[in-house]
Amino acid sequence: MMRTLFSFPGGVKPDPNKEASARAFIASAPLPERLVLPLKQSAGVAPLPCVRVGERVKKGQIIAVAEAWISVSLHAPTSGKVTDIGAHPLAHPSGLPAPAIVIEADGEDAWRERQPLDWQGLAPREVQCYLQQSGVVGLGGAVFPSHAKLGGDTPTEELIINGAECEPYITCDDRLMRERADEIISGVALLRDLTGARQCLIAVENNKPEAIRALRGAIGKHREDFVVVTLPARYPAGSLRQLIYALTGKHAPVNVLPAALGVQCFNVATVHSIWRAVAHGEPVVRRVVTVSGNVRAPKNWEAPIGMSMNALLQLSEPLDDTDGLIVGGPMMGLSLPLTNAPITKGSNCLIARSPRLFPPRPPESPCIRCTACAQACPQGLQPFELYWWSRARNFDRAAEHALAECIECGCCAYVCPAAIPLVHYFRFAKGELAAAARERQMADGARDRFEFRQFRAEREKAEKQAKTAAAKQAAVMSAAAAPSEKPAPTPPSEP
């Protein structure tokens, strides 16, 4: 049965550049001697280290425990010894360090005891806590704690599994769907039962025919009624809000969670990690990473969390003119120099950069208001208006033009004939608005504290005056009520 799809506005069709890395099977990366594990690898609060320097750990052992509900635990990707707990550089243009745990591998790769979870005999909240302690986050890039998405008061109408993988070069989800479709479908069934979803939709772009066949075969094997929906290949079809609209026709504003619309959405790699955690007792200690671009052997590698990016890149044999990395896809990823920063749970792709593949961006020219950016915007915004207000530092006007609705997909910059880095302007404006909001909050807090101190001082003064007046009144009343003491009469003198 054909399913009606809704077409979101805008979007672009860049060269996919997926074939080279998609043709080879997922390979297992060799275990490095040293692993650097940043504490903050998910949205929310960073976990708190629960190991000490010099302590020996097993693979899968918790080394940092979740500190809040929007937080997940961190685990050792292999057995070895903790050699440092301190600041180490991350994969970020700033190069600033962040807290991390360093493990020196012992080469044994010995697991701690693993046991599957009998989830059918547990309350949903207990399963959520188990996933939190297993370190499960969104592996499509958002790294939002998956357990926190399973709760909610609104019944789930549609459970959407995101296998669109629309950004160029990235093929890790494609290979995962081809090779591990059975486990993905088992994970979908688990999520269906946990959410109570009435309908399960697995979205895959039409440029992944092998993945579509593998998923449909696994659905038939498991005798499920899940539907694999084939989407037209158009970026950013895999973006959360565009995907929800394409499949359901429901519009999810930025300030509204999909759960409030009766929709839950999980990436296929996340579903796979949920199943491994529940069925095999395996926390998230590895992930599949696409290594492509200016390399001799593009491939998807299953790499341990904490492995050096440069070490992983070397496995695919970068060419001599490689001058840097793009972490993520070319549309939304970060461009970095060659770095030993570690792979994290959100690292889905490393693209070797070269002047041949990614020539320098031409100088920015004045905006000619051609409106190409508005036609490409999948959110239906007017990027040129946002650009003018952002550049003029009139951030309130930019906010009035729905700056918050921008998903920073890069479609506008991709089509801009003036080579304006529009997303950079929008990120800057968002940052300034956030800073202004924090300043207002601090000022409001300071004003509230000052007013409370004034109120407390006046209250204490009034209470003191009331006590003094009451004491005086009591003294007056006491004096009035006491019997008067008259002097005794003087007896008459004798003559």
BAPA-139013 format. One record per atom (N, C-alpha, C): x, y, z negated. Coordinates in steps of 0.02 Angstrom, whole numbers, plus 32768, in hexadecimal, padded with zeros to 4 digits. Last residue first. Layout:
XYZ;...
//
This chain:
7FDB8D2F67FE;7FE68D7467E5;801B8D7467AF;801C8CC2687C;7FFE8CCD683A;800D8D156824;7FF38CC7692D;80248CCD68F8;80008CD968B5;7F9D8C4C698F;7FA08C90696E;7FD18C916935;7FF88BEB6A0B;7FCE8BF069CE;7FD38C3669AF;7FEA8BFA6AB8;80158C0A6A7F;7FEA8C106A40;7FB78B726B22;7FAA8BB36B02;7FD68BBE6AC4;80278B2D6BA2;7FFF8B246B64;7FF48B686B41;80188B546C51;80408B556C12;80128B506BD4;7FD38ADD6CC6;7FD08B1F6CA5;7FF88B1E6C65;7FE58A8C6D58;80028A896D15;80038AD16CF7;7F6A8A416DC1;7F928A7C6DB0;7FAA8A796D68;7F7B89A06E0F;7F5B89CB6DDC;7F898A066DCA;7F8F89926EC8;7FAB89886E86;7F8989B76E53;7F5C89B76F46;7F3889836F20;7F52897A6EDA;7FB48A146F74;7F6F8A296F67;7F4B89F66F3B;802789C86F88;802889FE6F57;7FE18A146F45;7FFB89736FEE;801089566FAD;800F898B6F77;7FE789CC7055;7FAE89A8703A;7FBE898A6FF6;806B89F67068;80378A267056;7FFC8A037036;80A8897E708E;80BE89A17051;808A89D27039;806589607103;805E893270CA;807389547089;809089C87152;804989C37142;803E89967106;811789A9715A;810289E8713A;80B989E47125;810E892F71A0;812C8931715D;811789707137;80D489597216;80AF892A71EC;80CB892A71A5;813B89A87248;80FA89C67237;80D289997209;819C89447259;81A8897D722C;8167899D7216;815D88F372B8;816F88D77277;817A890E7244;8152894B7322;8115892F7304;8123891272BF;81D68963733D;81AD899A7326;816D89817305;81F888E27367;821988FF732D;81F089387310;81A788D573D7;819E88A7739F;81BD88C3735F;81DD893B7425;81978940740F;818A891273D4;825D89057438;825489477417;820D894E73FC;823E8890747B;825E888B7439;825788CD7413;820688C974EE;81DD889E74C4;81FA8899747E;8272890F7521;82378934750C;820B890A74DF;82C688A0753A;82DC88D5750C;82A088FD74F3;827988597596;8289883A7556;829F886E7523;827388B675FF;823588A075DF;82448882759A;82FB88BC761D;82D788F87608;829788E575E3;830F88367644;83348852760B;8312889075F0;82BA883376B2;82AB88097678;82D08821763A;82F9888B7706;82B6889C76EE;82A3887276B1;836F8844771A;8371888676FC;832D889876DF;833D87D17759;836187CA7719;8363880D76F4;8306880A77CC;82DB87E6779D;82FC87DF7759;837A883D7806;8345886A77F2;8317884977BF;83BF87C5781F;83DD87F777F3;83A8882877D9;836487897878;837487697839;839187997807;836987E478E0;832987D978BD;833587B97879;83EF87D47903;83D8881578EB;8396880E78C5;83EC874E792D;8416876178F4;840087A378D7;8392875C7997;8381872F795F;83AB87417922;83D987B279E8;839987C879CD;8385879D7991;8445875E7A04;8451879C79E0;841087B679C2;840386F97A4B;842486E97A0C;8431872779E2;83D887437AB9;83A687247A8D;83C587127A4A;845387647AF1;8428879A7AD7;83F3877E7AA8;847C86E47B16;84A387097AE5;847A87427AC6;841A86C67B75;841F869C7B39;844686C17B02;843887287BD3;83F787287BB3;83F886FF7B73;84B986FE7BF7;84B0873F7BD8;846C87447BB4;849B86807C2F;84C686857BF4;84BE86C77BD1;844D86A67C9C;8430867D7C67;845986817C27;84AE86EC7CE5;847487107CCB;845286E87C93;850786837D03;851E86BD7CDD;84E386E17CBD;84B586327D50;84CF86187D11;84E786517CE4;84A2868A7DBB;846886767D92;847F86597D4F;852286967DF0;850086D27DD7;84C786BE7DA8;853786117E17;856386307DE5;8542866E7DC6;84D786007E79;84CD85DD7E3A;84FA85FA7E03;850D864D7EE5;84D086627EC1;84C986417E7D;858A867E7F2A;858386477EF9;854886557ECA;856F86A47FD1;856986BE7F8D;856186827F5D;857D8698805C;85AA8673802F;85AA868F7FE8;852186C980B1;855186FA8096;858286DA8065;84CA866480CD;84FA86768101;852F86A880E9;849D85E48060;84A9862D8064;84DC863E8099;8487855F804A;846F857B8089;848085C48092;84C3854A7FCD;84D6851E8006;84C1853E8048;8483859F7F76;84C985AE7F89;84DE85867FC5;8408855A7F6F;840B859F7F87;845185B17F9E;842884DE7F37;840D84E17F7B;841485277F99;845284D17EB3;848284E87EE5;846884EB7F2C;840B84B47E41;8419847D7E6F;844B84907EA5;83DA84FA7DD2;842284FE7DE4;843684C57E12;835885097DB6;837684CA7DA0;83BF84C57DB4;82FC85937D7E;8332857D7DAA;8352853E7D8E;82A585C27D1F;828E858A7D48;82C4856F7D77;82E086337CE9;82E285F57CC2;82CC85B87CE9;82BF86967D45;8303867C7D44;830786397D1F;824786D87D69;824886907D5A;828E86727D5E;824C87607D6F;8248873C7DAE;825486F17DA5;826487847CED;8220878E7D06;8216876B7D49;82ED876F7CEA;82C287427CC4;827A87487CDC;831587DD7D34;8322879A7D4E;82F687677D2B;82F188407CDB;82CC883B7D1B;82D887F77D3B;834E88257C78;830788207C68;82DD881B7CA8;83C8883F7CB4;83B687FA7CA7;836D87F27C95;841688967D11;83D288A27CF8;83B3885D7CEA;848D888C7D4F;848C88817D07;844988967CE8;849188897DD5;848888CB7DB7;848688C97D6B;849788007DE6;84D288277DF7;84CE886D7DD8;841387E17DC2;844C87C67D9B;848A87EF7DA7;83CA88227E24;83C188367DDE;83FB881C7DB3;83F987DF7E98;83FF88287E91;83FA883D7E48;83D987577E7B;841F876C7E86;842787B77E7B;835087587E77;837587467E3A;83BE875D7E3F;833B87767EFE;832587A57ECA;834A87987E88;836F87037F37;838F87437F47;837A87797F16;831A869B7F08;835E86A27EEF;838086E47EFE;8286868A7EDD;82A386BA7F0B;82EB86C67EF5;824685DF7ED0;825B86207EB6;8274864D7EEE;821F85597EE1;81F5858F7EFC;820685D37EE2;827284F77EBF;824785107E89;821985487EA1;82C484DD7F29;829084AB7F1A;826184C07EE2;82F485517FA1;82EC85477F58;82B485157F49;82FA856E8027;831B85318010;830C85217FC7;82BC85E88035;82A085AF8059;82BC856D8040;831286377FEA;82CD862E7FD2;82AD85F27FF5;83838636803B;838786187FF8;8341860A7FDC;835B867C80AA;836A863580B2;836C8612806E;8344870580A6;831486D98084;8321868F808F;8397876980CC;837E873D8101;8349870D80E8;83D887D5808B;839187C5807E;8373879C80B7;845D87E18092;8438880280C8;83ED87F380C2;84DC87FF801C;849D87DD802A;84768804805F;8587880E804E;8549882B8033;850C88028048;85EF877B8031;85D987B48059;859A87D1803A;867C872A7FEB;8636873D7FE4;8627877C800D;86EC86CC8051;86DD87048024;869387148024;86D38618805C;86E1865A8079;86D086918048;871F859A7FFA;86E285BF8009;86F486038027;879385278041;8784855F8014;87458584802A;87518483806E;877884BF807C;876684F7804C;874F83ED804A;872E84258028;875884648033;879B839C809F;8755838B8090;872E83C68073;881483E680A8;87F383CC80E4;87AA83BD80D7;883D84038027;8829843B8053;880584238092;87EE838D7FB7;882683A07FE2;880E83DA800E;87C283297F28;87BB83667F50;87F983717F7B;876E829A7EFF;87B082B67F0B;87AA82F07F3D;86EE82927E8F;86FB829E7ED6;874082BD7EDC;869F82297E23;86DC82507E2C;86E982567E76;860682137DC9;862A82177E09;866982417E03;85CC82137D4C;85B381E27D7D;85DB81E27DBE;85DE822F7CAE;860A82327CE9;85F481FE7D1B;859B82287C35;857D824F7C6B;85A582517CAB;85EE81E47BE0;85AF81C37BF5;858E81E87C2F;8692820A7C24;865F820A7BF0;862081E87C0A;873F81FE7C40;86FC81ED7C57;86CD81ED7C1B;87AD82837C05;878F82407C04;874C823B7C28;883182D87C5D;87F582DA7C33;87D182977C38;889C82E57CAC;889A82A87C84;886082AA7C53;888483297D51;8881832D7D08;888182E87CE8;8894839B7DD3;889E83567DBE;88A883547D73;881D84227DB6;885D84077DCD;886283BE7DB8;876D841C7DE3;87A3841F7DB2;87E5840D7DD4;86C784477DF3;870684427E17;8740844E7DE7;863783EF7DC5;866B841F7DB0;86AA84127DD9;859B83DE7E27;85D483C87DFF;860484007DED;853483F87E7C;852C840E7E37;856883FD7E0A;856483D37EFC;853284087EF5;852F84237EAE;85BD83697EF6;85D583A97F10;85A383E27F08;85A683157E54;859F831D7E9C;85B783617EB4;862982F37DDD;85E382F87DF0;85DF82FD7E3C;86B4834E7DEE;869583217DBE;864A83287DC5;872A83587E63;86E683707E56;86C6833B7E2A;87D8837C7E56;879F83507E4D;875F83787E4C;886A839C7EBE;883F83A57E84;880683737E84;88B183857F31;88C583BF7F08;889783CA7ECC;88F783127F9D;88C4831C7F69;88DB83537F39;895282F07FFC;893D83367FFA;890483427FC8;896682657FF1;899B82937FDA;898382DC7FD3;88D482107FB0;890382237FE4;8931825B7FCC;88BA81997F2A;88B181DC7F48;88E681EB7F7C;888B81097F05;88C3811F7F2F;88B681637F51;883580DA7EA8;881B80E17EEC;884D81017F1B;887F80E37E35;886A80A07E4A;884F80A17E92;888D816A7E1C;88C681467E3A;88B281017E53;881681887DD9;882081A07E1D;885881797E40;883381547D5B;87FE81367D84;8805814A7DCC;889881AD7D34;88A781657D39;887281417D64;885082257D32;8886821D7D61;889981D37D6B;87F8820C7CC9;87DE82167D0C;8814820C7D40;881781907C4E;882D81CD7C6F;881181D17CB6;878F814C7BF1;87C681427C20;87D881847C41;871C81637BAA;875A81797B8C;8797816F7BB9;86C480D17BD2;86BF81167BBB;870181297B99;870780687C52;86F880747C0B;86F380BE7BFC;86B380547CEF;86EC806B7CC8;86D980737C7F;8696800E7D81;8679800C7D3E;86B380187D0D;869D806C7E15;86C2804A7DE1;869880497DA1;8683806E7EC0;866480787E7F;8687804C7E4C;86EE80BE7F39;86D180847F18;86AE809A7ED8;876380DD7FBA;872880F37F94;870480B77F77;87FD80D87FD5;87CF80A17FC4;879480BB7F9B;8840814E7FEE;88448118801F;880F80E28013;87EF81EF7FD6;881081B37FBD;8810817E7FF3;879F826B7FCA;87E082667FEB;880A822C7FCF;870A821B7FA2;872A82577FBB;876C82487FDD;86F581BD7F07;86F181C67F50;871582067F64;86B681597E91;86F4817D7EA1;86F881817EED;8630814B7E22;8644814F7E68;868681757E6E;862580E47D97;863981267DAF;864C81207DF8;85C880967D19;85DE80937D5F;85EA80DA7D78;860780867C71;85D7809E7CA1;85F480977CE7;8610804A7BC7;8629804E7C0B;85F3806D7C37;85CD804B7B52;861580547B4D;863680577B92;853D80497B04;855980687B40;85A380767B35;852D7FA57AB5;85257FEE7AB9;854580097AF8;84DF7F0D7AC5;85197F337ADD;850A7F7E7ADD;84807EAB7AAD;84A07ECB7A74;84DD7EF47A87;84377E767B13;84797E5A7B07;849E7E7A7ACD;83BB7EB47B18;83BE7E6D7B28;84017E4D7B16;83D77F3C7AF2;83A37F147AD1;83AD7ECA7ADB;84437F657B44;84447F707AFC;84137F437AD7;84197F437BC3;84557F237BA8;84597F2B7B5C;83A97F987BCE;83A07F507BCE;83DD7F2C7BB2;83E880157BCB;83B780047B97;83AD7FB87B94;8434800E7C3F;845780107BFF;842780017BC5;83CD800E7C9F;83FA7FD57C9B;841D7FD47C57;8398808D7C88;836E80527C7E;839980147C76;840680DA7CB0;83EE80DD7C6B;83C4809F7C5B;840880BD7D37;844180A87D0E;842F80AA7CC4;838F80F87D5F;839780AF7D64;83D280967D3A;834A81737CED;837781617D24;838181157D25;82A081917CC5;82E181767CB1;830981667CF0;821481E97C8B;824181DD7CC3;828681C77CA8;816781F07C6B;81AA81E37C51;81D681D07C8B;80D482527C5C;810782357C89;8148822A7C61;807382A27C23;8066825A7C29;809882367C55;8099831F7C10;806F83147C4B;805E82CA7C53;80EE83177BA8;80AF833B7B9C;807F83337BD6;815D82DD7BE2;813282B37BB7;80EF82D47BAA;819F83477C21;8176831A7C49;814782EE7C1F;819283E07BC4;81B0839E7BCC;818283717BF6;819F84837BFC;816F844E7BEB;8192840B7BF7;81F184E57C2E;81E384E67BE6;81B184B17BD0;81F184CF7CB7;822F84C37C91;822184BF7C46;815A84777CEA;818384B27CE0;81BF84A37CB4;812B83FF7D52;814784027D0F;817384417D08;809F83D17DAA;80D484047DA5;80EA84097D5D;8074833B7DF9;807283627DBB;80AD83927DBA;807B82E47E61;805A83237E6E;805583507E31;80C1826D7E55;808182747E32;805A82B37E44;8134826F7EA6;811282307E99;80CC82397E7C;815E82F47EAF;815982CC7EEC;812F828D7EE1;8163831C7E28;813183397E55;8127830E7E93;81CD82CE7DFA;818B82C67DDC;815582E27E0A;823483027E4B;822082BB7E51;81DA82B07E34;823D83857E21;822B83787E67;821383307E6F;826383717D9D;822383907DAB;820D83867DF3;82E383297DAA;82AA83137D82;826883307D98;832983077E4A;832383347E11;82E183267DED;832A82BD7EBD;8334829A7E7E;833182C67E41;831F83177F25;82E682EC7F17;82EC82C87ED5;835D83A17F49;836A83767F0F;832E834A7EFC;838383447FDD;839C835E7F9D;8372839A7F88;833482BD8025;833983078025;8350831D7FDF;82F6823A806E;833882508055;833E829C805D;825382108035;827E822C806A;82BF8246804B;8241817E7FCD;823F81C77FD6;826781DC8013;81E180F57FA7;8217810D7FD2;820E81577FE0;81C380A57F12;81AC80DB7F3E;81E880F67F65;8196800F7ED7;81D180327EEF;81B980657F22;81337FEA7E4D;813280017E92;817480257EA2;810E7F587DEB;81307F977DF5;81317FA97E40;80D47EE47DBE;80AE7F0D7DED;80CD7F527DF7;81377E4D7DB9;811F7E8C7D9D;80FA7EB37DD3;817D7DD37DC9;81347DD67DCE;81187E147DAB;82037DC77DD6;81E97DCF7D92;819D7DD57D8F;820A7DBF7E61;82257D887E38;82097D8B7DF2;81D77E3B7E88;81B37DFD7E99;81CA7DC37E6F;823E7E8B7E55;81FA7E957E3E;81D07E567E4C;82AA7E5F7EA2;82AB7E537E59;82657E5B7E3C;82837E8D7F21;828D7E467F15;828B7E357ECB;82837F167F09;82437EF57F19;82497EA97F10;830D7F287EF3;82DC7F377EBE;829A7F147ECB;83447F037F6F;83587EE07F32;83257EEB7EFA;830A7F607FC8;82FC7F187FCF;830C7EF27F8F;83427FD67F95;82F97FCD7F96;82E77F847F9B;83CA7FC07FAC;83B27FC77F68;83667FBC7F64;83CA7FC08038;83DE7F848013;83C67F867FCB;83A18043805B;8375800A806A;83887FCB8043;83B280D3803A;83CC809C8011;83A3805D801D;8373813D8072;83B6812E808C;83D880F78064;82FD815C8032;82FA812C806A;833E811E808A;8310815B7F7E;8310817D7FBF;8317814A7FF8;82A0811C7F07;82DF81137F2A;82DB81377F6C;824C81077E70;825681347EA9;829C812A7EC6;81D780A47E2E;821F80A67E36;822D80CC7E77;815680AF7DBA;816C80C37DFD;81B880C77DFF;80D880677D62;8121806D7D65;813680787DAD;804C80927CFF;806780887D42;80B280937D40;802F809F7C7B;7FFE807D7CA4;8019806D7CEA;809C80857BF1;808E80A67C31;805C807D7C5A;80C8806B7B72;8082805E7B81;806D807C7BC3;814A80757B4B;812680B37B57;80DB80A87B61;81707FEF7B3B;817D801F7B05;8153805F7B0D;814D7FB47BB4;812D7F9D7B77;81367FCF7B3E;81A07FFC7C0B;81577FFB7C16;81337FE77BD6;821C7FD87BDB;8206801D7BD3;81BB80237BDD;821B7F507C03;82237F627BBD;82097FA97BB0;82127F5E7C8E;81DC7F3C7C69;81DF7F4D7C1F;828C7F9C7CA6;824E7FC17CB5;82147FA17C8F;82E37F347C84;82E37F727C5D;82A57F9B7C68;82C67EDB7CEB;82B97EC77CA6;82B77F037C78;82F47F2A7D55;82AD7F1B7D51;829A7F037D0B;837E7F287D35;83597F677D38;830E7F5B7D31;839C7EA27D41;83A17EC17CFF;837C7F037CFE;83877E927DCD;83627E6A7D9C;83627E8B7D57;83E47EE87E0A;839D7EF87E0E;83757ED17DDA;846D7EF77E18;84517EE67DD7;84067EF67DD3;84937F1A7E9B;84B47EE27E79;84927ECC7E39;84427F857EC6;844F7F4C7EF2;84667F0F7ECB;84477FDD7E5A;84077FC17E6F;84107F857E9B;84D07FFB7E5B;84B27FDB7E21;84707FBB7E32;84E0803B7ED5;85007FFB7ECB;84E27FD67E90;849080AF7EB6;848180857EF0;849F80407EE6;84D480E87E4A;849180CC7E3F;847D809E7E78;854B81107E8B;854E80E17E53;850A80C17E46;855E816C7EF0;853D812C7F02;853C80FA7EC8;857682107F26;856981E57EEC;854381A77F01;857F825A7FA0;85B882337F87;85A682017F50;84F882CF7F7D;852A82AF7FA8;8561828C7F81;846882A57F1A;84A282D07F26;84D682AC7F50;8400824D7EFE;83FC82757F3A;843B829C7F4A;83C681D77EB7;840E81E67EC0;8419820F7F00;8350818C7E9B;835681B47ED8;839F81C37EE9;832281417E35;835981257E5C;8365814C7E9B;82CF81527DA6;82EF817C7DD9;832B81587DF8;8234811E7D7D;827981097D7B;829C812A7DB6;81AD81547D1F;81D2815E7D5E;821B814A7D53;8115812B7CE8;815B81207CD7;818181227D18;808181827CCC;80B1816A7CFE;80F681647CDF;803F81957C4F;801A817E7C8A;804B815F7CBD;804D81897BA7;8074818A7BE4;804B816C7C1D;7FF781F67B36;7FFE81B57B57;802481BB7B99;804782627AC7;8023825E7B06;802C82197B25;809B825D7A59;805482507A4E;802D82487A8F;813C820A7A50;810E823E7A68;80C6822A7A5E;81D381B37A81;819E81C57A53;817181FA7A72;823481A87AE1;820381727ADC;81CA81827AAD;829682067ADF;8262820D7B13;822A81DA7B0A;82F181E07A81;82C682187A70;828E82237AA3;833D817D7ABE;830C81697A8B;82DA81A17A7C;839581C17B13;835C819E7B30;8327818C7AFB;83DA82607B0A;83D082217AE5;838F81FE7AFA;841382987BA8;83E582A37B71;83DA82617B4E;846C829F7C16;848282827BD7;845582957B9C;846082C87C9A;844482F37C66;845A82DF7C20;849682637CEB;84B982A37CE5;84A082CF7CAD;846181E77CE6;845D82097D26;8480824C7D25;845C81AD7C6C;849A81A57C91;849881C57CD6;841E81DD7BD5;841081E07C1D;845181E07C44;845B81687B59;844881AB7B70;843981A77BBA;847681047ACE;845881077B11;8442814F7B20;84B480D87A58;84D3810C7A80;84B581157AC5;847E808379FE;84A180647A36;84BF80977A65;843780D379A9;847580B7798F;849E809479C5;83CC80EA7A01;83F5812179EA;8439810879D1;8397806A7A0A;83B480887A46;83E080C47A34;8369805F7985;839B8030799F;83BD804D79DD;830980C37980;834480C97956;837C809A796E;82AC808A79DB;82CB80CA79E8;830B80D279C0;828780197994;82AA801079D3;82CD805179E6;82458056792B;8280802F791C;82A98023795C;81D88091796B;820A80BC794B;824A8096793D;818D80217996;81B0804A79C7;81E6807779A8;81AD7F92792B;81877FCF793A;81AF7FF9796D;81D27EED7967;81E27F2A7944;81B27F627957;81CA7E7B79B3;81B17E77796E;81BC7EB67946;82057E9C7A29;81BC7E927A2A;819F7E8C79E4;828E7E9F7A13;82697EDE7A14;821E7ED57A11;83047E5979D9;82C07E3F79E1;828F7E7A79DE;839A7E777A2A;83677E9379FD;83247E747A0D;842E7E0E7A28;83F57E2E7A49;83C27E467A16;84CA7E3379E2;848C7E0E79DB;84557E327A01;85787E2679CD;85407E4179F4;85047E1479EC;86037E57796E;85CC7E287976;85927E49799B;86797EAE79D6;865B7EA17995;86207E7279A2;86EC7E6D7A51;86AB7E8A7A3D;869E7E7F79F3;878E7E937A84;87657E677A5A;87267E8B7A43;87FC7EB27AD6;87B77EC47AEB;87847E9A7AC5;88847EA37AC9;885A7E697ABE;88127E747AD5;88CC7F197AD5;88CE7EEA7B0C;88A17EAE7B04;88C07F7C7A7A;88ED7F457A68;88F17F107A9E;88C0802B7A9D;88A67FE87AA9;88DA7FB47A95;88AB80AF7A34;88DF808B7A57;88CA80437A5E;883881317A39;884280EA7A29;887B80CF7A54;880581CA79F7;883381A87A25;883E81617A0C;877B823479F7;879C81FC79D5;87C681D77A08;876882E779F6;876782A67A17;878A827379EA;873483907A0A;8741835779DE;873983147A02;878283E57A96;874783D67A6D;875783997A42;87D7846A7AF0;87D284297ACF;879384237AA6;87BB84B67B90;87BB84BA7B47;87B684757B29;87B284C27C17;87EB849D7BFC;87EE849D7BB1;875085007C61;877285277C2D;87B185047C14;871A849D7CB4;874784D07CD1;876C84F97C9D;872983FC7C6B;8704843A7C6F;873384707C8B;873E83757C24;873683847C6B;870A83C17C74;87A183A47B93;876883857BB4;876883977BFE;882C83897B23;880C83AB7B5C;87D483827B7B;881083707A73;882F835A7AB1;880A837B7AEB;8823837279C3;880D839679FF;8835837E7A3C;881082D57969;8820831C796F;8809833779B1;884E824C792F;880C826B7930;881982B6792F;88B181C27964;88A9820A795A;885F821B7958;88B28139796B;88F2815B7963;88EC81A67957;886680A67945;885980EE7949;889A8112793B;8889801579A4;8896803D7968;888780867975;881A7F9B79EC;885A7FBC79E5;885E7FE379A4;87A47F6C7A6A;87C27F637A28;88077F847A26;87407FE67AC3;876A7FAB7ABF;87847FA47A78;86ED80527AAF;86E7802D7AEE;87127FEE7AF1;869580717A1C;86D780627A37;86CF803A7A77;860D80E97A24;862980A77A18;866E80A07A37;859E815C79D7;85D581507A06;85F8811079F2;84ED818379CB;852C816A79B0;855E815F79E9;8498821C79F4;84A181D479FA;84E681C179DE;8414829379DC;845A828179D6;845E823579DD;839982CC79A0;83B282D879E4;83FE82D079E0;839D82AC7917;837282857944;8388828F798D;844882A878DC;840682C678E1;83DD829B7911;84BF826478DE;84B3829178A5;846D82AF78A5;84FF81C37905;84D181F97916;84BF822178D7;85AC81A178E6;8566819278DB;853A81CF78E8;863481577933;86178197791F;85CB818D791D;864F80D5794A;868780FD7931;86708144791E;860C8035794D;85FC807C7946;863980A17928;86527FBF79BE;86497FD67979;863980207979;86717F987A3E;862B7F9F7A2D;861D7FB679E7;87037F457A0E;86DC7F5F7A46;86927F607A33;873E7F727969;872A7F41799C;87047F6479D4;87CB7FC5791F;87857FC17931;877B7F8B7965;88327FF97898;88297FCE78D2;87DE7FC478DF;886D809A7865;883D8063785D;8838803B789E;88BC81067880;88DD80CA786A;88AF808E7863;8845817B784C;8882816F7873;88A781337854;87A18135782F;87DC815C781B;8817814C7849;86F2814B7859;873081247856;876981527842;868781977875;8680816B783A;86BC813B7836;8660823A78B1;868E820178AE;868681D9786E;85BC826378E1;85EF826D78AE;861E823078AB;858382A17983;85858271794B;85C0827E791D;853D834179AE;8573831079B4;857382E07979;8494835E79DA;84C9836379A7;84FE832E79B3;846983787A88;845A83767A40;8499837A7A15;8499830A7B0C;847883477AF5;846983407AAA;853882B67AFA;84F182B87B08;84D682FC7AF5;85B582AE7ACA;85AA82927B0D;8560828F7B1E;862182E37A5C;85E282FB7A79;85DD82E27AC1;869D82A57A46;866482967A1A;862282AA7A3A;86FF82567AC4;86E282937AA9;86A482837A7F;877781E57ABD;872E81E57ABA;871482267A9B;87F481A07B17;87E381DD7AF3;879781E57AF6;885D81147B13;881B812E7B23;880C816A7AF7;88E380BC7B58;88CD80F17B2A;888A810C7B42;88FC805B7BB4;891C80537B72;88FF80847B3F;886880237C10;88A2804E7C04;88BF80437BBE;88357F977C68;88327FB77C27;88707FE37C1D;88027FAF7D13;882C7F907CDF;882B7FB97C9F;87587FB37D48;87977FD77D3F;87C07FB47D09;87067F487DB4;87137F557D6D;87577F777D66;86A07F807E3C;86DD7F617E23;86E77F757DDA;86147F637E9E;862D7F847E62;866A7F5D7E48;86387F487F4D;861B7F347F0E;863A7F5D7ED5;862E7FC47FD1;86537F947FA8;862E7F857F67;85DE8024800D;85E47FE3802E;86077FAE8002;85DC80A07FD1;85A380737FC4;85AE802E7FE0;864580EE7FF8;864880D37FB5;861180A07FA8;861E810A807F;866180EF8070;866380CE802B;859B8140807F;85A880FE809B;85EA80E18084;858581C38055;857D818D8026;8596814A803E;857282448090;85B6822A8080;85B481F2804D;8503829A80B0;850382708074;854782558060;84FF834380D7;851B830380ED;852182D580B0;8465838C8095;84AD838B80A2;84C3834680BA;83D983C980A3;83F1838780B8;843B838A80C8;8374841A8024;83A4841B805C;83B883D2806B;82E484737FE2;8311843A7FE7;833E84408024;823A84AA7FF1;828284B27FF8;82A884717FFE;81BB845F7F85;81D484917FB4;8220848E7FBA;818A83B07F87;819E83ED7F63;81BB841E7F95;810483527FBB;814283717FD2;815283B07FAB;80C982BB7F7B;80C183047F7D;810583227F8F;808E82237FC2;80C3824B7FA4;80B482957FAC;802881987FAE;802B81DE7FC2;806282037F9D;806080F87FDC;805281277FA6;8058816E7FC0;801E806B802E;804480A98033;802F80D87FFA;802A7FC48000;800080008000;802C803E8000;
//
